[in-house]
Amino acid sequence: MNYYMAPMEGLTTYIFRNAFHQYYGGIDKYFTPFLCNRHMSSREKNDILPEHNRGMCTIPQILTNKAEDFLSLCQDLSSYGYDTVNLNLGCPSGTVVAKGRGAGFLSCPDELDAFLDEIFSRCPLSISIKTRIGMEQESEWETLLSLYQKYPIAELIIHPRLQKEGYGGTPHLSAYKRAEEMLSCPLCYNGDIISPATQEKTLKTLPGIKTIMLGRGLLKNPLLPALLRQENTDPSTLKSFHDTILDGYLSIMSGDMNTLYKMKDLWTFFGQSFDGAEKYLKAIRKARTVTDYRLAVNAIFRTCRVILPAPSDPW
Ligand SMILES: Cc1cc2nc3c(=O)[nH]c(=O)nc-3n(C[C@H](O)[C@H](O)[C@H](O)COP(=O)(O)O)c2cc1C
């Protein structure tokens, strides 16, 4: 099985990805959170710079519905040595959808077709796509699949939910199966894989899955890829992993508060891996200085047991 790290805006930054690669690895491709402007900001450039992505297979992701912006960004990415980019057709956020981007683009198949036609005919890079299965109804998926059939998609990553579902309900596994029947490009499954048991359950219905992209499950528990591979895991590494991320942000961000915002976002996922951590998680949320933050974090690592899913535990 191949495992990919999902792009997660504000969370899976190059600081996080490098720390992950250093301590755990076992990820075949790392996807960057989306780039959405024709010209990259310095923060976005830092995220994709080759020297910040050494030793990793990193795929930059683009969120746009304008072919010219996509192609211009690809030109810049090509000058940094990238040969593949990923198009975001899955973001469900209201502001993104209102602009007809991300999952919002799925509701305009004719415009999407014209966009794909232009980028696939003009882009010198390979293009992979990360998609949802529609906006409102599962029946939209058939139209999208016949559209995807027309283009040489390097890889199609499917999060089998509708835009209107956000991250709720359960993924529509039958939609992934339909893609297996209809498409010949490589496919990747993404959605709700958080433990060996959820992987096993998904593979029972979809035995053809060869690649899984991990998002929230990996943020909650960085040992997840190793658990899924049935490799040895050592929870005592989590503290050093955390400290590397903290030091990384402190070294690049101005002012402690900006670093604390980043770390607090991370703890909304990471915190779920510790038993009885609520009181310390509250202290983390309230911390205004790095010193207070470190005190709360040290208390968690000192006192709380890391919860790891057992092989049969849906977690
Ligand atoms: C906070 C957050 C930020 C995300 N940012 C992105 C993003 O930048 N690009 C993208 O394609 N998907 C993004 N996603 C979606 C994830 O990549 C993934 O598709 C989703 O979380 C489902 O996978 P999971 O169940 O393994 O978490 C984001 C999801 C969350 C919760």
The ligand as a Gaussian input file, in Angstrom:
#p B3LYP/6-31G(d) Opt

LIG

0 1
 C       -8.283000      21.929000       8.451000
 C       -8.312000      21.277000       7.104000
 C       -7.602000      21.860000       6.050000
 C       -7.630000      21.260000       4.774000
 N       -6.919000      21.835000       3.741000
 C       -6.942000      21.251000       2.506000
 C       -6.187000      21.777000       1.408000
 O       -5.462000      22.782000       1.503000
 N       -6.281000      21.133000       0.204000
 C       -7.050000      20.005000       0.041000
 O       -7.109000      19.437000      -1.061000
 N       -7.741000      19.473000       1.063000
 C       -7.692000      20.064000       2.275000
 N       -8.371000      19.481000       3.307000
 C       -9.020000      18.158000       3.100000
 C       -8.037000      17.014000       3.430000
 O       -6.929000      17.028000       2.551000
 C       -8.741000      15.644000       3.317000
 O       -9.242000      15.508000       2.010000
 C       -9.883000      15.495000       4.307000
 O       -9.476000      15.865000       5.605000
 C      -10.420000      14.059000       4.310000
 O       -9.407000      13.136000       4.636000
 P       -9.261000      12.529000       6.140000
 O      -10.586000      11.909000       6.468000
 O       -8.140000      11.533000       6.061000
 O       -8.972000      13.686000       7.042000
 C       -8.373000      20.070000       4.572000
 C       -9.084000      19.496000       5.632000
 C       -9.067000      20.087000       6.884000
 C       -9.851000      19.423000       8.005000

